[in-house]
Amino acid sequence: MKKLATFTALTLAMSCANATPVSVNPLIIEQQGSFAVGGTVKTSDGTYQPRPEITQNHTSNEFMAVFNESIASGGQTLHGDHATVSYQIPSNAKKLPLVFLHGAGQSMRTWQTTPDGREGWNNLFLRKNYAVYLVDQPRRGWSGRSTIDGKISATPDDQFWFAQFRMGEYPQFFNGVAFPQDAASLDQFFRQMTPNTGAFDVDVIAESLTALFERIGNGVLVTHSQGGIAGWFAGIKAPDLIKGIVAIEPGNFPFPDGEVPATIDSAFGNIEPTKVSKAEFKQLTNMPIIIYFGDNIADQPSKIQGKDQWRIRLSLAKQWAQVVNKHGGDVTVVHLPEVGIKGNTHFPMQDLNNVAVADHLANWLKEKGLAE
Amino acid sequence: MKKLATFTALTLAMSCANATPVSVNPLIIEQQGSFAVGGTVKTSDGTYQPRPEITQNHTSNEFMAVFNESIASGGQTLHGDHATVSYQIPSNAKKLPLVFLHGAGQSMRTWQTTPDGREGWNNLFLRKNYAVYLVDQPRRGWSGRSTIDGKISATPDDQFWFAQFRMGEYPQFFNGVAFPQDAASLDQFFRQMTPNTGAFDVDVIAESLTALFERIGNGVLVTHSQGGIAGWFAGIKAPDLIKGIVAIEPGNFPFPDGEVPATIDSAFGNIEPTKVSKAEFKQLTNMPIIIYFGDNIADQPSKIQGKDQWRIRLSLAKQWAQVVNKHGGDVTVVHLPEVGIKGNTHFPMQDLNNVAVADHLANWLKEKGLAE
């Protein structure tokens, strides 16, 4: 009886340890905090009335009526379209911080705890002594204040993203996929998503990134997916501050006028390459760039959404690298399975092997002199 | 000449110190991360088609058309209405963590860096060895995924909130207000705001808080403003887990059926006290509760919005404390100027004297045995 009790206690202790992995070493954080950066101010016509004429008492339910009277008088401002940044600076921080920008439908949570409760790249790169700046882009997450109206549809679409993000063909995961396949982890993953609160605007996002680097100084930009597009434009705007760009499965690539390749067909939505001026393009030859793609990407047209959607982007990435390098740039495209890192979804920073991918990136940063 | 140079260097060093205050001691963090908690799953009618019939190739601009085809086939889920939690557990953490819930129009940024760049209560209470859990309530900030449609109006309203949050009568600050009065700080403050992505629902929020305490165990709940209302209902639902409640200028108070006081009039929107059952009310006599109110609150009806709006809530708070204490509870209402802490706005956790207010709270936690 006693032995059984001990065994049960041990089992419980072990399952607790599995549920909440405890890191061996604490993080030593010299500074941490949050701030807004970039953005604009919109002002309504009229004159603000701090003491509106109140003709009668309003009931509790009429608080909104008072609010509406106040904004109707006009002359008020709205501070919006900024990015919000959460940062941590560890002790003995390296010179160049890492700035992380999420992708479509995501927020800075992309870089934090993984869906199954392991440490994300935020913690992993703090442990490698990088200062880490996480961004919620304008009109997303903490940066929800937009200067244009927004409409949010609550139409179920998780399965579309499961396919697009290359977990598998719902409800089947791809064989050998490096994503946790238990229900609780998938639940957590879906709950990372958070909508645009106003129209997606790549220029507004790129400007907020530029403003961020102007505030914090030189650094390395790490983008994910849709965020990659804003990242290229940030690199074009601030090539002296952005000392390197890491793009995890970016959505598109800016080719110079006159060297734009053909659109690549996909049954799930083509990619028309982005076009920029030669002068703009030239800026992206000023910093080393690495682009990562994961596993389960087709090399021929496929009827599987995720495999086909990233086939066309990986193909475009390789074409873009050639053009940048021909113009004196330094772009490396890493197709992870080719370097022995297998099973990755569209979220390698969260996959089961996210430590291996982080280590690969850390080596590249070191090689390029960005890890001092 | 040399003396001048030394003087200049010293001046520069001093202004840098002002711009970015560097804390003397680093934070030692044993664990940190984020997760979703609570929420629901909404499913659309139909059958999900992982391989929709694609009759023609779609161009890049038709990615949304593919997305719309996918969701139109139905059979998809939406995981929404959860809270999102960011947590840090310092070394030598006290037994009971603090859970912080923001107010109207805000997110967990309420508790982080102040508008003028000082440490907020997140850092201050980590330094006091509390584990800290910051919440973005359902349909706000990182928890933007809602099961009901949302509409966001980009109508300028900063000046309404400046008044409601008791900074002053825009553009004038109140005399002696403990809020930084430079333009950059006010800009940062306005940019903390972030809208609801779906209708505000106090039950959904209270349920997510309950789910959070079920996950992390016993703790103390700290609420701000509108968040206070969800906080009372969380206390009613989980009185065994919520060992104390701290309410910073809560928006309303739950009175027991039969003891609901008269509605208090304000020209800027009355307060009709919240009514709960006697059994529900009784749960709030099970834990110590402290309620804070700041400065510039009128004791007679006032034509100044902020002074009048918090007059009626402070008055209601005092009535509520009497009723709870009569039923065997332990509620303390602290009107900060009466204990010598002056000038506070609706955001004492960010005001210039936020350290003094935090210390007052820390003493109360100690007195009530919540600081072990």
Boltz contact constraints between the chains, C-beta under 6 A:
constraints:
  - contact:
      token1: [A, 26]
      token2: [B, 28]
      max_distance: 6.0
  - contact:
      token1: [A, 26]
      token2: [B, 29]
      max_distance: 6.0
  - contact:
      token1: [A, 26]
      token2: [B, 30]
      max_distance: 6.0
  - contact:
      token1: [A, 26]
      token2: [B, 91]
      max_distance: 6.0
  - contact:
      token1: [A, 27]
      token2: [B, 29]
      max_distance: 6.0
  - contact:
      token1: [A, 28]
      token2: [B, 26]
      max_distance: 6.0
  - contact:
      token1: [A, 29]
      token2: [B, 26]
      max_distance: 6.0
  - contact:
      token1: [A, 29]
      token2: [B, 27]
      max_distance: 6.0
  - contact:
      token1: [A, 29]
      token2: [B, 29]
      max_distance: 6.0
  - contact:
      token1: [A, 30]
      token2: [B, 26]
      max_distance: 6.0
  - contact:
      token1: [A, 33]
      token2: [B, 112]
      max_distance: 6.0
  - contact:
      token1: [A, 33]
      token2: [B, 113]
      max_distance: 6.0
  - contact:
      token1: [A, 34]
      token2: [B, 109]
      max_distance: 6.0
  - contact:
      token1: [A, 34]
      token2: [B, 112]
      max_distance: 6.0
  - contact:
      token1: [A, 34]
      token2: [B, 113]
      max_distance: 6.0
  - contact:
      token1: [A, 36]
      token2: [B, 188]
      max_distance: 6.0
  - contact:
      token1: [A, 36]
      token2: [B, 191]
      max_distance: 6.0
  - contact:
      token1: [A, 42]
      token2: [B, 156]
      max_distance: 6.0
  - contact:
      token1: [A, 44]
      token2: [B, 156]
      max_distance: 6.0
  - contact:
      token1: [A, 48]
      token2: [B, 159]
      max_distance: 6.0
  - contact:
      token1: [A, 50]
      token2: [B, 163]
      max_distance: 6.0
  - contact:
      token1: [A, 50]
      token2: [B, 169]
      max_distance: 6.0
  - contact:
      token1: [A, 50]
      token2: [B, 170]
      max_distance: 6.0
  - contact:
      token1: [A, 51]
      token2: [B, 303]
      max_distance: 6.0
  - contact:
      token1: [A, 54]
      token2: [B, 267]
      max_distance: 6.0
  - contact:
      token1: [A, 57]
      token2: [B, 265]
      max_distance: 6.0
  - contact:
      token1: [A, 57]
      token2: [B, 267]
      max_distance: 6.0
  - contact:
      token1: [A, 58]
      token2: [B, 269]
      max_distance: 6.0
  - contact:
      token1: [A, 59]
      token2: [B, 270]
      max_distance: 6.0
  - contact:
      token1: [A, 60]
      token2: [B, 270]
      max_distance: 6.0
  - contact:
      token1: [A, 60]
      token2: [B, 271]
      max_distance: 6.0
  - contact:
      token1: [A, 60]
      token2: [B, 272]
      max_distance: 6.0
  - contact:
      token1: [A, 62]
      token2: [B, 269]
      max_distance: 6.0
  - contact:
      token1: [A, 63]
      token2: [B, 269]
      max_distance: 6.0
  - contact:
      token1: [A, 66]
      token2: [B, 268]
      max_distance: 6.0
  - contact:
      token1: [A, 66]
      token2: [B, 269]
      max_distance: 6.0
  - contact:
      token1: [A, 70]
      token2: [B, 160]
      max_distance: 6.0
  - contact:
      token1: [A, 71]
      token2: [B, 155]
      max_distance: 6.0
  - contact:
      token1: [A, 71]
      token2: [B, 157]
      max_distance: 6.0
  - contact:
      token1: [A, 76]
      token2: [B, 156]
      max_distance: 6.0
  - contact:
      token1: [A, 76]
      token2: [B, 157]
      max_distance: 6.0
  - contact:
      token1: [A, 76]
      token2: [B, 158]
      max_distance: 6.0
  - contact:
      token1: [A, 76]
      token2: [B, 159]
      max_distance: 6.0
  - contact:
      token1: [A, 77]
      token2: [B, 156]
      max_distance: 6.0
  - contact:
      token1: [A, 77]
      token2: [B, 158]
      max_distance: 6.0
  - contact:
      token1: [A, 78]
      token2: [B, 156]
      max_distance: 6.0
  - contact:
      token1: [A, 79]
      token2: [B, 190]
      max_distance: 6.0
  - contact:
      token1: [A, 79]
      token2: [B, 191]
      max_distance: 6.0
  - contact:
      token1: [A, 82]
      token2: [B, 191]
      max_distance: 6.0
  - contact:
      token1: [A, 91]
      token2: [B, 26]
      max_distance: 6.0
  - contact:
      token1: [A, 107]
      token2: [B, 142]
      max_distance: 6.0
  - contact:
      token1: [A, 109]
      token2: [B, 34]
      max_distance: 6.0
  - contact:
      token1: [A, 109]
      token2: [B, 142]
      max_distance: 6.0
  - contact:
      token1: [A, 112]
      token2: [B, 33]
      max_distance: 6.0
  - contact:
      token1: [A, 112]
      token2: [B, 34]
      max_distance: 6.0
  - contact:
      token1: [A, 113]
      token2: [B, 33]
      max_distance: 6.0
  - contact:
      token1: [A, 113]
      token2: [B, 34]
      max_distance: 6.0
  - contact:
      token1: [A, 141]
      token2: [B, 141]
      max_distance: 6.0
  - contact:
      token1: [A, 141]
      token2: [B, 142]
      max_distance: 6.0
  - contact:
      token1: [A, 142]
      token2: [B, 107]
      max_distance: 6.0
  - contact:
      token1: [A, 142]
      token2: [B, 109]
      max_distance: 6.0
  - contact:
      token1: [A, 142]
      token2: [B, 141]
      max_distance: 6.0
  - contact:
      token1: [A, 142]
      token2: [B, 194]
      max_distance: 6.0
  - contact:
      token1: [A, 144]
      token2: [B, 194]
      max_distance: 6.0
  - contact:
      token1: [A, 144]
      token2: [B, 195]
      max_distance: 6.0
  - contact:
      token1: [A, 145]
      token2: [B, 193]
      max_distance: 6.0
  - contact:
      token1: [A, 145]
      token2: [B, 194]
      max_distance: 6.0
  - contact:
      token1: [A, 146]
      token2: [B, 154]
      max_distance: 6.0
  - contact:
      token1: [A, 147]
      token2: [B, 154]
      max_distance: 6.0
  - contact:
      token1: [A, 148]
      token2: [B, 154]
      max_distance: 6.0
  - contact:
      token1: [A, 149]
      token2: [B, 153]
      max_distance: 6.0
  - contact:
      token1: [A, 149]
      token2: [B, 154]
      max_distance: 6.0
  - contact:
      token1: [A, 150]
      token2: [B, 152]
      max_distance: 6.0
  - contact:
      token1: [A, 151]
      token2: [B, 151]
      max_distance: 6.0
  - contact:
      token1: [A, 152]
      token2: [B, 150]
      max_distance: 6.0
  - contact:
      token1: [A, 152]
      token2: [B, 197]
      max_distance: 6.0
  - contact:
      token1: [A, 153]
      token2: [B, 149]
      max_distance: 6.0
  - contact:
      token1: [A, 154]
      token2: [B, 146]
      max_distance: 6.0
  - contact:
      token1: [A, 154]
      token2: [B, 147]
      max_distance: 6.0
  - contact:
      token1: [A, 154]
      token2: [B, 148]
      max_distance: 6.0
  - contact:
      token1: [A, 154]
      token2: [B, 149]
      max_distance: 6.0
  - contact:
      token1: [A, 155]
      token2: [B, 71]
      max_distance: 6.0
  - contact:
      token1: [A, 156]
      token2: [B, 42]
      max_distance: 6.0
  - contact:
      token1: [A, 156]
      token2: [B, 44]
      max_distance: 6.0
  - contact:
      token1: [A, 156]
      token2: [B, 76]
      max_distance: 6.0
  - contact:
      token1: [A, 156]
      token2: [B, 77]
      max_distance: 6.0
  - contact:
      token1: [A, 156]
      token2: [B, 78]
      max_distance: 6.0
  - contact:
      token1: [A, 157]
      token2: [B, 71]
      max_distance: 6.0
  - contact:
      token1: [A, 157]
      token2: [B, 76]
      max_distance: 6.0
  - contact:
      token1: [A, 158]
      token2: [B, 76]
      max_distance: 6.0
  - contact:
      token1: [A, 158]
      token2: [B, 77]
      max_distance: 6.0
  - contact:
      token1: [A, 159]
      token2: [B, 48]
      max_distance: 6.0
  - contact:
      token1: [A, 159]
      token2: [B, 76]
      max_distance: 6.0
  - contact:
      token1: [A, 160]
      token2: [B, 70]
      max_distance: 6.0
  - contact:
      token1: [A, 163]
      token2: [B, 50]
      max_distance: 6.0
  - contact:
      token1: [A, 169]
      token2: [B, 50]
      max_distance: 6.0
  - contact:
      token1: [A, 170]
      token2: [B, 50]
      max_distance: 6.0
  - contact:
      token1: [A, 188]
      token2: [B, 36]
      max_distance: 6.0
  - contact:
      token1: [A, 190]
      token2: [B, 79]
      max_distance: 6.0
  - contact:
      token1: [A, 191]
      token2: [B, 36]
      max_distance: 6.0
  - contact:
      token1: [A, 191]
      token2: [B, 79]
      max_distance: 6.0
  - contact:
      token1: [A, 191]
      token2: [B, 82]
      max_distance: 6.0
  - contact:
      token1: [A, 193]
      token2: [B, 145]
      max_distance: 6.0
  - contact:
      token1: [A, 194]
      token2: [B, 142]
      max_distance: 6.0
  - contact:
      token1: [A, 194]
      token2: [B, 144]
      max_distance: 6.0
  - contact:
      token1: [A, 194]
      token2: [B, 145]
      max_distance: 6.0
  - contact:
      token1: [A, 195]
      token2: [B, 144]
      max_distance: 6.0
  - contact:
      token1: [A, 197]
      token2: [B, 152]
      max_distance: 6.0
  - contact:
      token1: [A, 265]
      token2: [B, 57]
      max_distance: 6.0
  - contact:
      token1: [A, 267]
      token2: [B, 54]
      max_distance: 6.0
  - contact:
      token1: [A, 267]
      token2: [B, 57]
      max_distance: 6.0
  - contact:
      token1: [A, 268]
      token2: [B, 66]
      max_distance: 6.0
  - contact:
      token1: [A, 269]
      token2: [B, 58]
      max_distance: 6.0
  - contact:
      token1: [A, 269]
      token2: [B, 62]
      max_distance: 6.0
  - contact:
      token1: [A, 269]
      token2: [B, 63]
      max_distance: 6.0
  - contact:
      token1: [A, 269]
      token2: [B, 66]
      max_distance: 6.0
  - contact:
      token1: [A, 270]
      token2: [B, 59]
      max_distance: 6.0
  - contact:
      token1: [A, 270]
      token2: [B, 60]
      max_distance: 6.0
  - contact:
      token1: [A, 271]
      token2: [B, 60]
      max_distance: 6.0
  - contact:
      token1: [A, 272]
      token2: [B, 60]
      max_distance: 6.0
  - contact:
      token1: [A, 303]
      token2: [B, 51]
      max_distance: 6.0
